[in-house]
Amino acid sequence: MRDRSGSVEHALMRRDNVAGRIDALAHEAAKHDPAIAALLARLADAVRDGREREVEGYVEAINPSALAESITGGHSVLWDILEVVRNVLVFAPIAVTWFGLSLAAAAYYGLIGRQPDQVSKPFLLLWEGGFGGTLPLNFSTLAIIDASLIGVLIVLSLALFIRSELRGRAVRTRVLLKESEVRALLGEASSVGTLALSDPDAETALTEMAAEERRIYERAMEREAQLFDLESAIKELKEAAGRLDRAAETIARR
């Protein structure tokens, strides 16, 4: 009986411990991702109350890798935006070049229609001159724009590469360590959630635990009453010893 009560009590204590650790993880995640923090808080409540199905659902919904990256700072919104900008800008020089060529072709066609004698001049020369001033975007301007876009691409690529090399190893180490911690905690949450408090044996054990606590309380009260009686007896003995001392002093003076 006591073994069964002790095992259930140990399981409940372990459940509270795991729920507390999940609450701490939720508080840590709230600084970076409030949504995942709310999910972790619900998981902690489900673990604490022993709602096994909800625990399984919340555990399945949590991505340990993404959570570890968010908490350890391995996932940076700023650098993610810069990486997206770099990836998009890869196509920018091509798009700008073809846009400029389309405008130049249309302007060249119009110039030749108005001035057929200009056909003998090179296309690039006419483009550089703006096809008689009809096209503001000449060849050199387009070349500068393309060169600027390529320069931005080079700078972004170097910045991302340097960050990845200098911080990548340390960040990956922290992320992996945190991920292993999160996976272990989620696994422990799944295991402690399997204790069903509605089980008849568990209810019996809890009843026996309550009865045992009452017996311990009653014994404590009995011990307290005995201590009170003992204090009264000691007080009476002290008074008797005092009377004996006074009697002995009287006899000695005679």
N, C-alpha and C positions, 0 to 999 in steps of 0.2 A: 504494500500500500504506500509506504513512504517512498519506495523507489520510484513508483509510478508518479507520485506527486512531485518528487524531485525532478524527474525527467521533463514533465510538463512545465514546471517552473523554470527549468533551465532553457527550454525551447522558447518560452515567452520572453525571458530576459534576452535571449539571443535575437529574437525578432525585434524587440525594442532597440537593441544595439544597432542592428542593420538599418532600421528605419531612421535612427538618428544620424548614421553616417550618410544615408541618402539625402536627408535634409541638409546636411552640411555641403554635400556636393551640389544640391540645388541652389543653395545660397551662393556658392562659388560660380555656378553657371549663370546666375541671374545678371551678373555684371556684363556678360557677353551676349547671352541669348535668353531673353525672358520666356520665350515659348518653351524651350527645352527645360528651363527651370521649373515652370508650372507643371510640366509632365513628370519631372522627378519628384516634385512635391506630392502629386497624386499617387505616384508609385510608393512613396514613403507611407502615406496614409493607408494604402491598400495592404502593404506589408504589415503595418502595425495592427490592422484590424483582421488580418488573416484572410483577405479576399483573394483566394488563389487564382481565379480566372482573370480578375483585373490585373493582378501582378503579372501573369503571363502576357497579357495584352500590352501592358506598358513596357515590359522588357523587350518585346518584339518590336515596339515602335521606336525604341531608342537605338541610335547608331553610335556605338562606342567610339569609332574612329573620328566621326565628325564632332562628337562631344569633346573628345580629347583635344582636337585641334582648336576648338573654340575656347576652351578653358586655358590652355597653355599659350595662346596667342600665336599659334602656328598659322592660323587663318586670319589674314589681314585684308579688310575690305579695300583699303587704299591700294595695296599692291595687286589685288585681284582686278580692280578697275584699270590700273595701268597695264596689266597684262592683256585685258580685253582691248584696250585702246591700241596697244602694239599689234595685236592680231588683226584688228580692223584696218589699221594704217598700212598693212602689207599690201592691200589692194588699192590704196589711195593713189600712188603714183601711176599705176596702170589706168585707173579710171580718169584721172586728170589728163593724162596724155591723150587718150582716145577722145575725150571731150574736146580738147584743144584741136586735135586733128579734124574732128568733124566740123568745128567752126571754121578752121582754115580752109578745108575743102569747099565749104559753101561760099566763103569769101572769094576764093580763087576762081570758082565757077562764075560768080557775078562779075569779077574784074575782067575776066577774059571775054565775057559777053559784052561788056561795055568798051573794053579796049583790046581788041584782038591782037594788036601789035605787041602786047605784054607777054604773049605765049613763049617768046624766045628767051625770056629771063628765067633764071632758076626759081623753083618753087619756094625754097627756103629763103632766098633773097626777097622775094615778094612778101613772104610771111613776116620776115623781120621788119619790113616796112609797113606792115599792117594792111597790105593789099590796098594801097592807096588811101590809108587812113580810115578804112571801113571796119577794121578789126582791132580793138584795143589790146587783146591778148596776142602779142606777137611771140615769135619763137623763143627769144631769150627770156621773156617773162615766164613762159611755160617751163623752160628748163630750170629757172631759179625755183619755181614752185616745186617741181619734182625733186630737185636737189635738197630743198628744205625738208620735204616729207621723208626722204631717205635718211637725212641727218637725224631727224627726230626718231626714226625707227632704230637707227644705230645706237643713239643715246639710251632709249628705253630698253633695248635688248641688253646693252652692257650693264645698265642698272639692275635689271632683273637677274642677270647672270651672276653679278657680284653678290647681290643679296642672297641668291640661292647657294652660292659656294661658301660665303662667309658665315651665314646664319643657318644654312640648311641642316648641317650635321647636328648642331646643338639643338635646334628646334625639333628635328626628327627624333632625337633621343628623348627629349621631354615628352613629345607627343606619344611615342611608343610606351614609355613608362606610365603615363597617365592612362593610355588606352588599356594597358594590362590591369591597372588598378580598377578602372571602370568595369571591365569585363568580369573581374573577380567579384566585384560588389554586386553586379547584376546576377551573376550565377548564385551568389549567396542569397540574394533576395528571392530568387526562384526556389531555392531549397527550403528556406524558412517559411515560405508561403504555403507549403504543403501540409502544415499542421492545421487541421480543421477543428475549430473549437466546438462545432456542433456534434462531433463524434461522441457516441455514448461513453466510451472509455475515457475520453478527455473530460467530459462533464462529470463523470464519477470521480476522476482524479482531482478535479477542481473542488468538488464538494468535500472530498477527504482533506484537501489542503485547508479549506476553511475550517473544518472541524478540528484539525490539528492546531491551527492558529488559536482557536478558542480554548483548547486544552492548555496550550502554552500560556495564554493570558490568565487562565484560572490558576495555574501553578505559580505564576508570578505574583498574583494577588495573595495566594497562600504564603509564599515566602515573605512577602511584605508584612503580612499580619504576624508571622513568626518573628520577624525582625523587630516589630513594634513591641511584642511581648518580651523579647530578649532585652530590649532597651529598658523596659520597665523593671525587669528583674535586676539588671545591672544598677539601675538607680537605687533600688531598695538595698542592694548589697553595699553600695557606697554609703548610704545613710547609716546602715548597721555598723560598718567599719568606723564611721565617724563617732558613733556612740561608744564603741569599744575603746577608741583612742581617748575619748574624754574620761571614761571610767578608769582607764589605766593611769592617766595623769593624776586623777584624784587619789588613787591608791598610793601612788608614788609620793605624793606630798604628805600623806599620813606617815 
